[in-house]
């Protein structure tokens, strides 16, 4: 990454334009944690349901499809743990 950074593009909800794959990966990690399955991967057919909506909608979709015995609260706990760790790691790499 060239420094100094001259601009950052944001979409309407304030995330960077090229961050969608990161957030999908976080949803995948969250679902993997809920399932206690480190090899879990989202399917291509999941993409319309884990992209473009709110985090809660993405998590509700994954819970309903993959782990209906889990709660949104459990999912949000993992989601924020993964997000915090990865954002901290990416920040230290700048």
MDAnalysis code that builds the backbone (N, CA, C; Angstrom):
import MDAnalysis as mda
import numpy as np

u = mda.Universe.empty(282, n_residues=94, atom_resindex=np.repeat(np.arange(94), 3), trajectory=True)
u.add_TopologyAttr("name", ["N", "CA", "C"] * 94)
u.add_TopologyAttr("resid", np.arange(1, 95))
u.add_TopologyAttr("resname", ["UNK", "UNK", "UNK", "UNK", "UNK", "UNK", "UNK", "UNK", "UNK", "UNK", "UNK", "UNK", "UNK", "UNK", "UNK", "UNK", "UNK", "UNK", "UNK", "UNK", "UNK", "UNK", "UNK", "UNK", "UNK", "UNK", "UNK", "UNK", "UNK", "UNK", "UNK", "UNK", "UNK", "UNK", "UNK", "UNK", "UNK", "UNK", "UNK", "UNK", "UNK", "UNK", "UNK", "UNK", "UNK", "UNK", "UNK", "UNK", "UNK", "UNK", "UNK", "UNK", "UNK", "UNK", "UNK", "UNK", "UNK", "UNK", "UNK", "UNK", "UNK", "UNK", "UNK", "UNK", "UNK", "UNK", "UNK", "UNK", "UNK", "UNK", "UNK", "UNK", "UNK", "UNK", "UNK", "UNK", "UNK", "UNK", "UNK", "UNK", "UNK", "UNK", "UNK", "UNK", "UNK", "UNK", "UNK", "UNK", "UNK", "UNK", "UNK", "UNK", "UNK", "UNK"])
u.atoms.positions = np.array([
    [0.852, -1.160, 0.000],
    [0.000, 0.000, 0.000],
    [0.905, 1.232, 0.000],
    [0.637, 2.131, -0.929],
    [1.408, 3.368, -0.988],
    [0.976, 4.317, 0.117],
    [1.941, 4.953, 0.713],
    [1.646, 5.935, 1.752],
    [2.166, 7.281, 1.296],
    [1.604, 8.389, 1.575],
    [0.364, 8.496, 2.334],
    [-0.847, 8.134, 1.480],
    [-1.851, 7.598, 2.120],
    [-3.101, 7.272, 1.443],
    [-3.802, 8.582, 1.129],
    [-4.208, 8.745, -0.129],
    [-4.815, 10.003, -0.561],
    [-6.327, 10.003, -0.440],
    [-6.939, 8.821, -0.517],
    [-8.402, 8.762, -0.441],
    [-8.841, 7.351, -0.093],
    [-10.007, 7.253, 0.514],
    [-10.648, 5.970, 0.795],
    [-12.077, 6.079, 0.292],
    [-12.476, 5.151, -0.570],
    [-13.846, 5.155, -1.077],
    [-14.750, 4.397, -0.122],
    [-15.915, 4.959, 0.153],
    [-16.881, 4.339, 1.054],
    [-18.201, 4.157, 0.324],
    [-18.928, 3.102, 0.701],
    [-20.271, 2.970, 0.145],
    [-21.259, 3.643, 1.099],
    [-22.547, 3.469, 0.851],
    [-23.552, 4.227, 1.595],
    [-23.616, 3.919, 3.086],
    [-23.202, 2.708, 3.493],
    [-23.243, 2.411, 4.930],
    [-21.907, 2.669, 5.614],
    [-20.972, 3.267, 4.891],
    [-19.718, 3.681, 5.494],
    [-18.602, 2.659, 5.469],
    [-18.815, 1.518, 4.816],
    [-17.733, 0.547, 4.700],
    [-16.941, 0.845, 3.438],
    [-15.708, 0.390, 3.418],
    [-14.914, 0.639, 2.219],
    [-15.465, -0.193, 1.069],
    [-15.350, 0.346, -0.120],
    [-15.971, -0.260, -1.297],
    [-15.457, -1.669, -1.557],
    [-14.200, -1.937, -1.276],
    [-13.633, -3.248, -1.582],
    [-13.619, -4.182, -0.368],
    [-14.523, -3.995, 0.563],
    [-14.499, -4.787, 1.793],
    [-15.503, -5.941, 1.809],
    [-16.333, -6.067, 0.792],
    [-17.409, -7.067, 0.823],
    [-16.886, -8.480, 1.062],
    [-15.795, -8.859, 0.408],
    [-15.269, -10.217, 0.595],
    [-14.800, -10.436, 2.034],
    [-14.254, -9.392, 2.656],
    [-13.849, -9.496, 4.061],
    [-15.050, -9.790, 4.942],
    [-16.151, -9.054, 4.765],
    [-17.328, -9.224, 5.621],
    [-18.005, -10.569, 5.383],
    [-17.991, -11.052, 4.144],
    [-18.523, -12.395, 3.870],
    [-17.668, -13.431, 4.595],
    [-16.370, -13.244, 4.568],
    [-15.461, -14.154, 5.265],
    [-15.727, -14.145, 6.769],
    [-16.009, -12.982, 7.340],
    [-16.339, -12.890, 8.770],
    [-17.636, -13.655, 9.064],
    [-18.626, -13.547, 8.189],
    [-19.871, -14.317, 8.349],
    [-19.555, -15.810, 8.287],
    [-18.687, -16.208, 7.371],
    [-18.288, -17.613, 7.265],
    [-17.579, -18.070, 8.542],
    [-16.649, -17.278, 9.052],
    [-15.962, -17.619, 10.305],
    [-16.941, -17.740, 11.466],
    [-17.903, -16.841, 11.500],
    [-18.909, -16.864, 12.563],
    [-19.710, -18.154, 12.509],
    [-20.146, -18.528, 11.316],
    [-20.918, -19.763, 11.154],
    [-20.056, -20.970, 11.492],
    [-18.812, -20.938, 11.078],
    [-17.868, -22.000, 11.408],
    [-17.740, -22.168, 12.922],
    [-17.671, -21.055, 13.629],
    [-17.578, -21.103, 15.094],
    [-18.854, -21.652, 15.714],
    [-19.995, -21.223, 15.198],
    [-21.271, -21.735, 15.716],
    [-21.365, -23.247, 15.545],
    [-20.853, -23.739, 14.422],
    [-20.899, -25.172, 14.127],
    [-19.751, -25.945, 14.777],
    [-18.770, -25.213, 15.309],
    [-17.543, -25.823, 15.819],
    [-16.907, -26.692, 14.739],
    [-16.852, -26.117, 13.522],
    [-16.313, -26.812, 12.354],
    [-15.359, -25.874, 11.612],
    [-14.054, -25.973, 11.886],
    [-13.102, -25.056, 11.261],
    [-13.010, -25.189, 9.739],
    [-13.525, -26.267, 9.180],
    [-13.470, -26.465, 7.724],
    [-14.716, -25.952, 7.008],
    [-15.680, -25.432, 7.758],
    [-16.920, -24.953, 7.149],
    [-16.641, -23.853, 6.130],
    [-17.341, -23.931, 4.992],
    [-17.297, -22.880, 3.981],
    [-18.704, -22.606, 3.487],
    [-18.990, -21.345, 3.263],
    [-20.263, -20.980, 2.653],
    [-20.310, -21.528, 1.239],
    [-21.520, -21.765, 0.756],
    [-21.712, -22.233, -0.613],
    [-21.958, -21.037, -1.522],
    [-21.712, -21.211, -2.794],
    [-21.970, -20.141, -3.763],
    [-23.425, -19.687, -3.690],
    [-24.337, -20.612, -3.433],
    [-25.767, -20.270, -3.355],
    [-26.091, -19.388, -2.147],
    [-25.179, -19.294, -1.185],
    [-25.387, -18.441, -0.009],
    [-25.103, -16.965, -0.295],
    [-24.330, -16.690, -1.328],
    [-23.828, -15.329, -1.552],
    [-24.905, -14.243, -1.573],
    [-26.044, -14.447, -2.216],
    [-27.054, -13.379, -2.188],
    [-27.605, -13.095, -0.785],
    [-27.423, -14.025, 0.135],
    [-27.990, -13.904, 1.478],
    [-26.973, -13.449, 2.527],
    [-25.705, -13.409, 2.147],
    [-24.662, -12.979, 3.086],
    [-23.935, -11.735, 2.572],
    [-24.573, -11.045, 1.662],
    [-23.997, -9.839, 1.074],
    [-25.102, -8.821, 0.830],
    [-24.836, -7.580, 1.193],
    [-25.756, -6.507, 0.835],
    [-26.871, -6.208, 1.814],
    [-27.022, -7.007, 2.845],
    [-28.038, -6.739, 3.869],
    [-27.342, -6.394, 5.180],
    [-28.105, -6.298, 6.230],
    [-27.511, -6.025, 7.541],
    [-26.817, -7.281, 8.073],
    [-25.900, -7.074, 8.981],
    [-25.215, -8.198, 9.623],
    [-26.229, -9.145, 10.248],
    [-27.229, -8.602, 10.914],
    [-28.240, -9.453, 11.555],
    [-28.954, -10.326, 10.538],
    [-29.281, -9.771, 9.383],
    [-29.943, -10.567, 8.337],
    [-29.015, -11.662, 7.829],
    [-27.752, -11.350, 7.633],
    [-26.785, -12.360, 7.186],
    [-26.685, -13.489, 8.207],
    [-26.569, -13.119, 9.471],
    [-26.435, -14.128, 10.523],
    [-27.702, -14.959, 10.674],
    [-28.859, -14.321, 10.596],
    [-30.127, -15.065, 10.695],
    [-30.239, -16.091, 9.578],
    [-29.837, -15.710, 8.373],
    [-29.866, -16.645, 7.244],
    [-28.990, -17.863, 7.542],
    [-27.753, -17.625, 7.984],
    [-26.833, -18.733, 8.243],
    [-27.312, -19.619, 9.386],
    [-27.864, -19.007, 10.415],
    [-28.406, -19.794, 11.525],
    [-29.533, -20.685, 11.025],
    [-30.459, -20.109, 10.279],
    [-31.599, -20.883, 9.783],
    [-31.140, -22.037, 8.898],
    [-30.164, -21.795, 8.031],
    [-29.725, -22.829, 7.091],
    [-28.791, -23.858, 7.721],
    [-27.843, -23.412, 8.530],
    [-26.771, -24.299, 8.968],
    [-26.824, -24.731, 10.433],
    [-27.395, -23.918, 11.285],
    [-27.352, -24.265, 12.717],
    [-28.578, -23.705, 13.439],
    [-29.754, -24.233, 13.126],
    [-30.991, -23.688, 13.689],
    [-31.107, -23.802, 15.207],
    [-30.225, -24.569, 15.818],
    [-30.246, -24.676, 17.279],
    [-29.474, -23.540, 17.957],
    [-28.843, -22.674, 17.179],
    [-28.069, -21.556, 17.727],
    [-28.902, -20.281, 17.711],
    [-28.466, -19.288, 18.485],
    [-29.207, -18.028, 18.585],
    [-28.443, -16.892, 17.916],
    [-29.160, -15.831, 17.625],
    [-28.528, -14.642, 17.055],
    [-27.533, -14.045, 18.052],
    [-27.815, -14.154, 19.333],
    [-26.899, -13.638, 20.349],
    [-25.570, -14.393, 20.321],
    [-25.639, -15.713, 20.189],
    [-24.413, -16.504, 20.078],
    [-23.640, -16.102, 18.823],
    [-24.360, -15.936, 17.734],
    [-23.719, -15.564, 16.472],
    [-23.057, -14.194, 16.577],
    [-23.760, -13.234, 17.154],
    [-23.206, -11.882, 17.280],
    [-21.954, -11.876, 18.162],
    [-21.919, -12.704, 19.180],
    [-20.734, -12.806, 20.043],
    [-19.524, -13.239, 19.212],
    [-19.675, -14.317, 18.447],
    [-18.577, -14.776, 17.590],
    [-18.232, -13.732, 16.529],
    [-19.259, -13.143, 15.926],
    [-19.054, -12.141, 14.877],
    [-18.166, -11.002, 15.384],
    [-18.485, -10.468, 16.551],
    [-17.707, -9.350, 17.080],
    [-16.319, -9.785, 17.541],
    [-16.184, -11.007, 18.044],
    [-14.853, -11.519, 18.398],
    [-13.966, -11.592, 17.159],
    [-14.509, -12.188, 16.090],
    [-13.738, -12.318, 14.846],
    [-13.426, -10.948, 14.247],
    [-14.409, -10.075, 14.222],
    [-14.209, -8.744, 13.649],
    [-13.146, -7.975, 14.425],
    [-13.248, -7.984, 15.738],
    [-12.277, -7.264, 16.567],
    [-10.861, -7.788, 16.314],
    [-10.703, -9.098, 16.322],
    [-9.382, -9.697, 16.112],
    [-8.820, -9.327, 14.736],
    [-9.629, -9.477, 13.695],
    [-9.145, -9.220, 12.338],
    [-8.880, -7.742, 12.082],
    [-9.709, -6.871, 12.637],
    [-9.469, -5.439, 12.473],
    [-8.193, -5.032, 13.217],
    [-7.981, -5.611, 14.377],
    [-6.763, -5.327, 15.139],
    [-5.541, -5.818, 14.359],
    [-5.639, -7.032, 13.792],
    [-4.533, -7.585, 13.007],
    [-4.256, -6.747, 11.765],
    [-5.310, -6.328, 11.074],
    [-5.102, -5.549, 9.848],
    [-4.553, -4.166, 10.176],
    [-4.966, -3.612, 11.298],
    [-4.461, -2.296, 11.707],
    [-2.970, -2.368, 12.024],
    [-2.538, -3.455, 12.637],
    [-1.121, -3.582, 12.988],
    [-0.253, -3.811, 11.754],
    [-0.876, -4.201, 10.622],
    [-0.126, -4.423, 9.384],
    [0.016, -3.169, 8.537],
    [-0.594, -2.070, 8.962],
    [-0.504, -0.830, 8.175],
    [0.820, -0.137, 8.372],
])
